[in-house]
């Protein structure tokens, strides 16, 4: 079994394992040194291994096309730290941070604390994916969580922010005490919002999440769900959302 350090305390500049994470996927010594300076400016005192994804022999919370997500300590607080990959299709995290803040202002997503060119420091939201969670959920829990997801999606629609990936809820919603929508790296204010529509399809019409939610909630009238989703899509009003929730018995 691979043995990991408990943490990278003090952000040791000589730690090769840390360099592989901070400058993934290729180590760059000058970039590594500059990024350590950014982390210290954010108040990060240590990076702590943990999560289901393995990168360069270290377990981390997540990996995407733009960045890696790791656990980080700021004082005594555990935070989530998103690290911009050196091969990312953007030169800064500023754009994603702006979109994430729009979501936060609407009451959605983990709280964004701060950001730099290469990092975003956020509230640490931990929990299983919604598909994993739903596999063990009861009817009332499944109904409450599905309703919460749709209501959060409505808030994003009203804010004019399209998440862009909510047709794959299993990758973008985690559930602990409540459902949390994560990862706004492909979000946009330039395209028509489709958050409720995409999430509703994933929850009730097709895919792994729909199968698990259906098992927990019992038989769902797919045709009624599809009809209500189409009606909501036309005007995206609170009245349309209520009609959708009523059609789904939420």
Secondary structure, 3 states (H helix, E strand, C coil): CCCCCCCEECCCCCCHHHHHHHCCCCCCHHHHHHHHHHHHHHCEEEEECCCCEEECCEEECEECCCEEEEEEEECCEEEEEEEECCCCCCCCCHHHHHHHHHHHHCCCCCCEEEECCCEEEEECCCCEEHHHHHCCCCHHHHHHHHHHHHHHHHHHHHHCCECCCCCCHHHHEEECCCEEECCCCCCECCCCCCHHHHHHHHHHCCCHHHHHHHHHHCCCCHHHHHHHHHHHHHHCCHHHHHHHHHHCCC
